[in-house]
């Protein structure tokens, strides 16, 4: 017994987990009390149970499974009943290259558990080892899906499908493991704060990725054999034609997950390895967004608020797709949403439901475009108009005319920065003198990830790094913060996002340059002289404040 303990101690010391002094201390307690050396090391705080198990696993030739670094595969989870997992304290993890089911066990030498698993699942079992506490937590997290996702919430009903479709899909729709896998993928995405779910067929397997805080993360890979069943399940939910796999399709479904009402925009795209599915997660609940929550610096917020509190004029929010433009407009609408104001919005889609606001979903197939909706709005005597996006000349001209005739018009435009909005409107065919008379403010923005408050690390930056990032030479920061990674943020070092902004107000000088059709560079230079803080400088100020990292600002802003 003592010799076995000493061997374990030597292995732990060789792995760098404990020092020689700590081993000697633990051996003394071990000899005096008779407690196993591993337990003594944990009680003394010299090693964690996970670290000891990882060394033991290497010694006996089985994998150590750390659930902090590895997400269980829903296909594997679906193969093992929860009751069996709880009875034997085991957690299905994945399938290996040989098709064996990898299972994390507190006791990997439990022959009875291995035999039961083999019989019930029909798979050969490859045991791994993990701590009892970690396995029990993983079981609760993985198997709670059924409690939060009601299968009756999904979109398409049997009455919507033809007889042939129903016969072809009997196996897919009634296959409980496939239903559980899809439910798990959706529920985990909501729990992880994902905005998109990407189901991507690969040559040998099926990859699932979530977009969290604007960045894609791979969460699982499933065997190629379940690919068609999973994709068909998503298409049934979104009321798509499951017999058509050669052209792109768009669909929609709604469901309730853990008390949250959610909409899903579903799109498919044929690829060489099968249909790719993307689900965009949209909250149906009314969300009262506040400008103060969007990450504005006080000076920028003051400039922005001064413009949309005016009774008329055009306010444009610019940036690439996914930069939070609509969110900023919703926050402004929430400020303006008072009983004496008539507010109309034309959106595609209506992402948030705002009480007291008349929201219209555009429908180009029915002839209801942004421009058509705008023309209809003007006959309804609105005070405030929100147009989801200015995409074409007709919409641009109608919006500008509405701003000139006494309406406050808010909209978005796809340009790289705020000054670029002026030249973009000119290129669309709007007369420069109309732009200078109607546009009151342009807000340019990006979304940057916020550092996780639980693990961000303060450091002293070197001078050259600060200069390269764009900090002014006469005002370099003494300290900055960087991402580390912990369990709360999923090891990324970031949790949540905030806006990075530049606010350009239409001054007399900028109006003159607009009429002269000056370049965006000239307009930007004048805007900076008049107090506009450019996107990069706004982001660097937030680095100085510890909200985000220099690496993140460099990533999102050129």
Secondary structure per residue as TSV (DSSP state, phi and psi in degrees):
chain	resnum	aa	ss	phi	psi
A	1	X	-	360.0	-47.3
A	2	X	H	-64.0	-39.4
A	3	X	H	-65.1	-39.1
A	4	X	H	-62.6	-41.5
A	5	X	H	-62.5	-43.1
A	6	X	H	-64.5	-37.4
A	7	X	H	-62.9	-43.0
A	8	X	H	-61.4	-42.8
A	9	X	H	-60.7	-42.8
A	10	X	H	-63.9	-39.6
A	11	X	H	-64.2	-42.0
A	12	X	H	-66.1	-37.6
A	13	X	H	-69.1	-40.1
A	14	X	H	-64.9	-32.5
A	15	X	T	-80.6	-3.7
A	16	X	T	80.0	15.4
A	17	X	S	-83.2	-36.3
A	18	X	S	-130.6	163.1
A	19	X	-	-97.7	170.4
A	20	X	H	-63.5	-39.6
A	21	X	H	-63.2	-41.4
A	22	X	H	-66.2	-37.0
A	23	X	H	-64.3	-43.6
A	24	X	H	-62.8	-42.3
A	25	X	H	-60.0	-46.4
A	26	X	H	-66.8	-37.0
A	27	X	H	-64.9	-36.0
A	28	X	H	-62.9	-44.9
A	29	X	H	-66.3	-40.2
A	30	X	H	-59.3	-44.5
A	31	X	H	-71.9	-34.2
A	32	X	H	-75.8	-36.5
A	33	X	H	-103.7	-22.8
A	34	X	-	82.8	-1.3
A	35	X	-	-67.6	145.9
A	36	X	-	-56.7	143.0
A	37	X	H	-58.5	-39.6
A	38	X	H	-58.4	-44.9
A	39	X	H	-65.4	-38.6
A	40	X	H	-61.8	-44.9
A	41	X	H	-61.8	-38.6
A	42	X	H	-68.0	-44.8
A	43	X	H	-64.9	-33.1
A	44	X	T	-78.9	-10.4
A	45	X	T	80.7	14.5
A	46	X	S	-81.2	-25.4
A	47	X	S	-153.1	154.8
A	48	X	-	-92.0	159.7
A	49	X	H	-61.9	-37.2
A	50	X	H	-62.9	-41.1
A	51	X	H	-65.4	-40.5
A	52	X	H	-65.6	-43.3
A	53	X	H	-63.5	-37.3
A	54	X	H	-63.0	-38.5
A	55	X	H	-69.6	-42.6
A	56	X	H	-63.5	-38.0
A	57	X	H	-62.7	-42.3
A	58	X	H	-63.3	-36.4
A	59	X	H	-67.5	-38.4
A	60	X	H	-96.9	0.1
A	61	X	T	81.3	28.8
A	62	X	-	-123.1	155.3
A	63	X	-	-73.4	143.2
A	64	X	B	-94.0	130.9
A	65	X	-	-111.1	115.7
A	66	X	-	-103.4	110.9
A	67	X	T	-71.7	-13.3
A	68	X	T	-71.6	-23.9
A	69	X	T	-110.7	-8.1
A	70	X	-	-136.9	123.3
A	71	X	-	-90.7	129.1
A	72	X	-	-61.4	144.1
A	73	X	-	-78.5	125.1
A	74	X	H	-56.9	-30.8
A	75	X	H	-64.2	-40.5
A	76	X	H	-67.9	-41.7
A	77	X	H	-59.7	-43.8
A	78	X	H	-63.8	-20.8
A	79	X	H	-80.3	-17.0
A	80	X	S	-119.9	121.1
A	81	X	-	-61.6	146.1
A	82	X	H	-59.9	-40.5
A	83	X	H	-59.2	-40.1
A	84	X	H	-67.4	-41.4
A	85	X	H	-62.2	-40.8
A	86	X	H	-71.6	-38.9
A	87	X	H	-62.7	-43.2
A	88	X	H	-101.4	4.1
A	89	X	T	50.9	67.3
A	90	X	E	-141.3	157.5
A	91	X	E	-136.9	117.0
A	92	X	E	-64.9	137.6
A	93	X	E	-117.3	-49.2
A	94	X	E	-170.6	-177.7
A	95	X	E	-113.7	136.5
A	96	X	-	-86.8	-177.1
A	97	X	T	-61.9	-25.3
A	98	X	T	-92.6	6.4
A	99	X	S	82.6	9.3
A	100	X	-	-81.7	147.8
A	101	X	E	-83.5	117.2
A	102	X	E	-85.3	125.5
A	103	X	E	-128.9	127.6
A	104	X	E	-83.5	128.7
A	105	X	E	-130.8	145.5
A	106	X	S	-72.6	-31.4
A	107	X	-	-128.7	88.6
A	108	X	T	-69.5	-5.2
A	109	X	T	-100.2	12.5
A	110	X	-	-77.4	95.4
A	111	X	H	-64.1	-36.8
A	112	X	H	-62.5	-43.8
A	113	X	H	-64.2	-42.2
A	114	X	H	-64.1	-40.6
A	115	X	H	-65.5	-44.5
A	116	X	H	-61.0	-42.8
A	117	X	H	-60.4	-44.6
A	118	X	H	-63.0	-41.4
A	119	X	H	-70.8	-45.5
A	120	X	H	-72.5	-40.4
A	121	X	H	-88.9	-26.6
A	122	X	-	81.1	6.2
A	123	X	S	-108.1	152.3
A	124	X	-	-70.4	144.7
A	125	X	E	-108.1	134.7
A	126	X	E	-114.2	103.2
A	127	X	E	-74.3	144.1
A	128	X	E	-124.7	178.7
A	129	X	E	-127.5	143.3
A	130	X	-	-154.4	173.3
A	131	X	-	-77.3	151.9
A	132	X	H	-59.7	-44.5
A	133	X	H	-62.5	-43.9
A	134	X	H	-63.9	-38.5
A	135	X	H	-66.4	-44.1
A	136	X	H	-63.3	-39.8
A	137	X	H	-64.7	-43.8
A	138	X	H	-62.2	-39.4
A	139	X	H	-60.5	-48.1
A	140	X	H	-61.4	-43.7
A	141	X	H	-68.5	-41.1
A	142	X	H	-76.2	-36.7
A	143	X	H	-95.0	1.9
A	144	X	T	-78.8	-5.0
A	145	X	H	-53.7	-45.3
A	146	X	H	-62.0	-26.1
A	147	X	H	-76.8	-23.4
A	148	X	H	-108.9	-14.1
A	149	X	B	-119.6	117.8
A	150	X	-	-95.3	121.5
A	151	X	G	-60.6	-24.6
A	152	X	G	-73.3	-10.1
A	153	X	G	-74.7	-18.3
A	154	X	S	-72.9	156.0
A	155	X	S	-62.6	-74.9
A	156	X	-	-69.9	138.4
A	157	X	-	-104.0	166.7
A	158	X	G	-62.4	-29.8
A	159	X	G	-67.8	-17.7
A	160	X	G	-82.2	-9.4
A	161	X	S	-107.7	149.6
A	162	X	-	-73.1	165.8
A	163	X	H	-60.7	-41.6
A	164	X	H	-63.6	-41.5
A	165	X	H	-61.8	-42.3
A	166	X	H	-62.8	-42.6
A	167	X	H	-65.1	-40.7
A	168	X	H	-68.8	-26.6
A	169	X	H	-103.1	5.2
A	170	X	H	-54.0	-46.8
A	171	X	H	-66.3	-41.0
A	172	X	H	-66.2	-50.4
A	173	X	H	-71.5	-27.1
A	174	X	H	-95.4	0.9
A	175	X	-	-81.8	99.2
A	176	X	H	-54.5	-42.6
A	177	X	H	-58.6	-38.6
A	178	X	H	-66.2	-42.7
A	179	X	H	-60.0	-43.2
A	180	X	H	-64.4	-40.0
A	181	X	H	-61.4	-48.9
A	182	X	H	-64.2	-42.6
A	183	X	H	-60.2	-41.0
A	184	X	H	-63.9	-45.3
A	185	X	H	-58.4	-44.1
A	186	X	H	-70.4	-46.8
A	187	X	H	-65.1	-40.9
A	188	X	H	-66.0	-37.0
A	189	X	H	-61.8	-42.6
A	190	X	H	-65.7	-42.3
A	191	X	H	-64.6	-32.9
A	192	X	T	-87.0	6.0
A	193	X	T	65.6	31.3
A	194	X	E	-74.4	147.9
A	195	X	E	-99.9	-23.2
A	196	X	E	-139.8	150.1
A	197	X	E	-120.2	126.9
A	198	X	E	-114.1	117.8
A	199	X	E	-104.0	110.7
A	200	X	E	-125.0	108.6
A	201	X	E	-65.4	133.7
A	202	X	-	-115.6	179.9
A	203	X	S	-62.5	-41.0
A	204	X	S	-117.1	-7.2
A	205	X	E	-156.3	-172.4
A	206	X	E	-119.2	123.7
A	207	X	E	-102.1	138.8
A	208	X	E	-119.7	127.5
A	209	X	E	-127.9	146.8
A	210	X	E	-111.9	142.9
A	211	X	E	-96.1	110.7
A	212	X	E	-118.5	124.8
A	213	X	T	53.5	37.4
A	214	X	T	83.7	-1.4
A	215	X	E	-121.6	136.6
A	216	X	E	-79.4	137.1
A	217	X	E	-129.9	131.2
A	218	X	E	-76.2	129.8
A	219	X	E	-114.0	-22.2
A	220	X	E	-166.3	159.8
A	221	X	E	-131.4	134.1
A	222	X	E	-119.5	156.7
A	223	X	E	-59.2	148.8
A	224	X	G	-59.9	-27.8
A	225	X	G	-64.3	-24.8
A	226	X	G	-99.4	1.6
A	227	X	H	-55.9	-54.3
A	228	X	H	-65.0	-35.5
A	229	X	H	-65.7	-43.4
A	230	X	H	-65.5	-45.9
A	231	X	H	-63.8	-41.5
A	232	X	H	-62.4	-38.0
A	233	X	H	-62.1	-45.4
A	234	X	H	-62.6	-39.0
A	235	X	H	-69.0	-36.5
A	236	X	H	-63.5	-44.3
A	237	X	H	-57.2	-39.7
A	238	X	T	-91.3	10.7
A	239	X	T	57.9	44.6
A	240	X	-	-98.4	167.4
A	241	X	-	-79.7	104.9
A	242	X	T	-76.2	-13.1
A	243	X	T	-84.1	-13.0
A	244	X	-	-102.4	113.5
A	245	X	-	-122.5	7.1
A	246	X	S	-103.9	-7.3
A	247	X	S	-133.2	154.9
A	248	X	-	-64.6	148.3
A	249	X	E	-135.8	154.7
A	250	X	E	-126.6	140.4
A	251	X	E	-146.7	-174.7
A	252	X	E	-154.5	143.8
A	253	X	E	-148.9	163.8
A	254	X	E	-134.9	147.0
A	255	X	E	-160.0	168.8
A	256	X	E	-113.7	125.0
A	257	X	E	-124.2	117.4
A	258	X	T	52.6	40.7
A	259	X	T	86.3	-3.9
A	260	X	E	-100.0	129.5
A	261	X	E	-82.1	123.0
A	262	X	E	-128.1	143.3
A	263	X	E	-105.6	147.6
A	264	X	E	-127.5	120.6
A	265	X	E	-90.1	121.7
A	266	X	E	-115.0	130.6
A	267	X	E	-130.4	140.8
A	268	X	E	-118.2	151.9
A	269	X	E	-145.0	122.3
A	270	X	E	-67.4	133.5
A	271	X	E	-126.7	174.3
A	272	X	T	-65.5	-21.6
A	273	X	T	-105.7	5.7
A	274	X	E	131.5	-178.8
A	275	X	E	-77.3	130.7
A	276	X	E	-92.8	134.6
A	277	X	E	-118.4	133.9
A	278	X	E	-124.6	127.8
A	279	X	E	-111.4	122.2
A	280	X	E	-96.7	123.3
A	281	X	E	-91.6	122.3
A	282	X	E	-124.4	130.0
A	283	X	E	-80.6	128.2
A	284	X	-	-82.9	-21.1
A	285	X	S	-61.3	152.2
A	286	X	-	-71.5	122.5
A	287	X	-	-116.4	115.8
A	288	X	-	-85.5	90.5
A	289	X	-	-80.4	140.2
A	290	X	-	-117.2	143.3
A	291	X	G	-60.2	-33.4
A	292	X	G	-66.8	-16.9
A	293	X	G	-88.0	-5.7
A	294	X	T	-92.2	-3.0
A	295	X	T	94.0	15.3
A	296	X	-	-65.5	139.0
A	297	X	-	-73.3	149.7
A	298	X	H	-51.7	-44.1
A	299	X	H	-65.8	-41.6
A	300	X	H	-66.7	-40.1
A	301	X	H	-63.8	-40.9
A	302	X	H	-61.7	-43.0
A	303	X	H	-64.8	-42.7
A	304	X	H	-66.5	-45.6
A	305	X	H	-63.3	-34.4
A	306	X	H	-62.7	-26.4
A	307	X	H	-84.7	-46.5
A	308	X	H	-80.2	-5.5
A	309	X	T	-86.3	-3.0
A	310	X	S	-75.7	154.2
A	311	X	S	-73.4	-20.6
A	312	X	S	-151.8	170.0
A	313	X	E	120.3	169.9
A	314	X	E	-109.5	133.4
A	315	X	E	-119.5	122.3
A	316	X	E	-113.4	139.5
A	317	X	E	-115.7	124.6
A	318	X	E	-117.3	159.4
A	319	X	-	150.9	167.7
A	320	X	S	-71.8	173.2
A	321	X	T	-58.4	135.7
A	322	X	T	79.6	20.9
A	323	X	S	-99.7	8.9
A	324	X	S	86.4	19.1
A	325	X	H	-61.7	-49.3
A	326	X	H	-62.2	-37.1
A	327	X	H	-62.2	-41.5
A	328	X	H	-64.3	-39.8
A	329	X	H	-66.7	-40.2
A	330	X	H	-60.7	-41.3
A	331	X	H	-63.4	-39.8
A	332	X	H	-66.2	-40.7
A	333	X	H	-61.7	-38.4
A	334	X	H	-61.3	-34.9
A	335	X	H	-68.8	-39.7
A	336	X	H	-81.2	-13.1
A	337	X	-	-74.4	85.1
A	338	X	-	-123.2	159.9
A	339	X	T	-62.3	-26.1
A	340	X	T	-87.6	-0.5
A	341	X	-	-107.6	137.7
A	342	X	-	-99.5	111.6
A	343	X	E	-113.7	128.8
A	344	X	E	-122.8	139.6
A	345	X	E	-129.7	143.8
A	346	X	E	-119.3	117.7
A	347	X	E	-135.0	158.6
A	348	X	S	-148.3	92.6
A	349	X	S	-93.1	179.1
A	350	X	-	-79.7	101.8
A	351	X	-	-82.5	-37.2
A	352	X	S	-124.3	142.9
A	353	X	-	-95.3	120.5
A	354	X	-	-110.3	115.1
A	355	X	T	-62.9	136.3
A	356	X	T	87.1	-4.4
A	357	X	-	-110.4	134.4
A	358	X	E	-86.8	104.6
A	359	X	E	-106.3	131.0
A	360	X	E	-117.4	130.9
A	361	X	E	-89.5	121.4
A	362	X	-	-68.8	152.8
A	363	X	B	-147.2	86.0
A	364	X	G	-57.2	-33.1
A	365	X	G	-63.5	-30.6
A	366	X	G	-94.5	5.8
A	367	X	T	87.9	4.0
A	368	X	B	-94.9	87.4
A	369	X	-	-93.9	175.7
A	370	X	H	-59.0	-45.2
A	371	X	H	-65.2	-41.9
A	372	X	H	-63.9	-42.2
A	373	X	H	-62.8	-41.4
A	374	X	H	-59.5	-45.1
A	375	X	H	-61.7	-39.2
A	376	X	H	-67.0	-38.7
A	377	X	H	-57.1	-42.4
A	378	X	H	-63.7	-19.4
A	379	X	T	-87.5	-3.6
A	380	X	T	-106.3	10.3
A	381	X	T	53.6	56.2
A	382	X	-	-81.9	159.6
A	383	X	S	-96.1	-39.4
A	384	X	E	-128.9	134.2
A	385	X	E	-124.1	130.9
A	386	X	E	-114.4	122.9
A	387	X	E	-109.7	121.5
A	388	X	S	-51.3	-42.5
A	389	X	-	-161.3	138.2
A	390	X	-	-91.2	108.1
A	391	X	-	-107.8	-24.0
A	392	X	S	-143.7	174.6
A	393	X	H	-62.2	-41.8
A	394	X	H	-62.5	-46.1
A	395	X	H	-63.9	-43.4
A	396	X	H	-60.1	-48.0
A	397	X	H	-65.5	-41.3
A	398	X	H	-65.4	-40.8
A	399	X	H	-65.0	-43.2
A	400	X	H	-64.7	-42.2
A	401	X	H	-63.4	-37.6
A	402	X	H	-63.9	-39.6
A	403	X	H	-66.4	-33.0
A	404	X	H	-76.4	-20.1
A	405	X	T	-102.9	26.3
A	406	X	T	96.0	17.8
A	407	X	-	-112.2	148.1
A	408	X	E	-89.6	116.6
A	409	X	E	-113.5	127.2
A	410	X	E	-117.9	134.6
A	411	X	E	-156.6	175.0
A	412	X	E	-118.1	157.5
A	413	X	E	-146.2	140.4
A	414	X	-	-89.7	93.5
A	415	X	-	-137.6	163.9
A	416	X	S	-74.5	-31.0
A	417	X	S	-148.5	177.3
A	418	X	S	-64.2	-49.1
A	419	X	T	-59.5	-29.3
A	420	X	H	-65.0	-18.0
A	421	X	H	-65.2	-34.5
A	422	X	H	-65.4	-49.9
A	423	X	H	-68.0	-31.0
A	424	X	H	-64.6	-43.5
A	425	X	H	-64.2	-38.5
A	426	X	H	-62.7	-43.1
A	427	X	H	-63.8	-28.1
A	428	X	T	-74.3	-11.6
A	429	X	T	104.2	8.5
A	430	X	-	-80.7	134.7
A	431	X	-	-63.2	132.3
A	432	X	H	-55.0	-36.9
A	433	X	H	-68.7	-28.7
A	434	X	H	-70.7	-39.1
A	435	X	H	-62.2	-47.3
A	436	X	H	-64.2	-27.9
A	437	X	H	-86.4	-24.7
A	438	X	H	-105.2	-39.9
A	439	X	E	-73.1	126.7
A	440	X	E	-104.8	-32.0
A	441	X	E	-155.7	142.5
A	442	X	E	-125.6	124.5
A	443	X	E	-106.0	116.7
A	444	X	E	-97.7	140.4
A	445	X	E	-153.2	161.0
A	446	X	E	-136.7	167.7
A	447	X	E	-112.7	129.4
A	448	X	E	-121.4	146.0
A	449	X	E	-73.1	141.9
A	450	X	E	-88.4	141.5
A	451	X	E	-64.2	142.0
A	452	X	-	-68.7	124.1
A	453	X	T	-66.6	-22.7
A	454	X	T	-79.2	-22.5
A	455	X	T	-135.0	0.5
A	456	X	-	-61.9	147.9
A	457	X	E	-121.5	129.9
A	458	X	E	-82.4	142.1
A	459	X	E	-149.3	164.7
A	460	X	-	-99.6	114.3
A	461	X	-	-79.6	153.8
A	462	X	-	-85.0	157.6
A	463	X	H	-60.4	-44.7
A	464	X	H	-63.8	-39.1
A	465	X	H	-61.4	-41.2
A	466	X	H	-65.1	-42.3
A	467	X	H	-65.8	-41.4
A	468	X	H	-63.4	-34.8
A	469	X	H	-71.6	-26.5
A	470	X	T	116.6	7.0
A	471	X	-	-65.3	141.9
A	472	X	-	-63.3	139.2
A	473	X	T	-61.1	-27.0
A	474	X	T	-92.0	4.7
A	475	X	S	-148.7	60.1
A	476	X	-	-79.0	145.0
A	477	X	-	-74.6	144.8
A	478	X	S	-80.2	-30.1
A	479	X	-	-147.1	149.8
A	480	X	E	-137.0	178.4
A	481	X	E	-128.0	152.0
A	482	X	E	-135.0	163.0
A	483	X	-	-77.2	142.7
A	484	X	-	-119.9	-61.2
A	485	X	-	113.7	129.6
A	486	X	-	-149.5	-177.5
A	487	X	T	-66.9	-36.7
A	488	X	T	-64.6	-35.9
A	489	X	T	-100.1	10.9
A	490	X	T	70.2	23.5
A	491	X	T	79.6	5.2
A	492	X	S	-87.2	-25.0
A	493	X	S	87.8	-2.9
A	494	X	E	-129.4	147.3
A	495	X	E	-148.3	114.3
A	496	X	E	86.9	170.8
A	497	X	E	-133.6	161.6
A	498	X	E	-140.8	162.6
A	499	X	E	-84.5	148.5
A	500	X	E	-118.2	125.4
A	501	X	E	-126.7	155.9
A	502	X	E	-137.8	132.3
A	503	X	E	-116.2	113.5
A	504	X	E	-106.5	115.9
A	505	X	E	-91.7	143.6
A	506	X	-	-80.2	99.9
A	507	X	-	-93.3	176.5
A	508	X	H	-61.6	-40.8
A	509	X	H	-67.3	-42.0
A	510	X	H	-68.5	-35.6
A	511	X	H	-60.6	-43.9
A	512	X	H	-62.3	-44.2
A	513	X	H	-63.7	-34.4
A	514	X	H	-63.6	-46.4
A	515	X	H	-63.1	-35.0
A	516	X	T	-78.4	-3.6
A	517	X	T	57.8	47.1
A	518	X	-	-69.5	161.6
A	519	X	-	-71.9	160.6
A	520	X	H	-61.9	-32.8
A	521	X	H	-64.1	-43.2
A	522	X	H	-64.5	-43.1
A	523	X	H	-62.9	-40.9
A	524	X	H	-63.6	-41.9
A	525	X	H	-60.5	-42.9
A	526	X	H	-67.9	-41.0
A	527	X	H	-60.8	-39.8
A	528	X	H	-66.2	-41.1
A	529	X	H	-60.3	-32.3
A	530	X	T	-89.6	7.2
A	531	X	T	114.0	1.4
A	532	X	-	-75.6	127.3
A	533	X	-	-89.9	117.2
A	534	X	-	-62.4	161.7
A	535	X	H	-52.7	-48.3
A	536	X	H	-61.9	-43.7
A	537	X	H	-66.5	-37.4
A	538	X	H	-62.0	-43.2
A	539	X	H	-64.2	-41.6
A	540	X	H	-66.6	-32.9
A	541	X	H	-62.9	-36.4
A	542	X	H	-73.2	-27.0
A	543	X	H	-66.3	-42.3
A	544	X	H	-62.2	-31.8
A	545	X	T	-84.9	-4.3
A	546	X	T	83.3	13.2
A	547	X	S	-81.2	-33.6
A	548	X	S	-146.4	-176.5
A	549	X	-	-110.6	158.4
A	550	X	H	-61.3	-39.6
A	551	X	H	-59.3	-38.4
A	552	X	H	-69.7	-40.6
A	553	X	H	-66.1	-41.2
A	554	X	H	-63.9	-33.0
A	555	X	H	-68.5	-40.8
A	556	X	H	-95.6	-18.2
A	557	X	-	-124.7	121.6
A	558	X	-	-73.3	360.0
